Amino acid sequence: METTKLAKQMVGFQKSVFDNSFNAMCIVQEQTETMMTSFLTQLPWITADGKKTMDTSLAFSKKARTDIKKTMDDGYKNMDNLFDIK
């Protein structure tokens, strides 16, 4: 059916846009993390606890990004499976 094919193409396009946007966001966040880490290591008044807190925050951010990506990929996979059902 043409409608199903068109819907699959639209979902594929949306997935492609999401993937590209997500990858761009990850690059920006990783560069920001690198700059912030470099900046914090040069400040003598930042304590070990402060650095640990920042590291914990960065690890949480990475985990959240991974979880969001997995959830979106699962959603697109489920959508593809929905269109494959006849």
Order of alpha helices (4+ residues) and beta strands (2+ residues): alpha-alpha
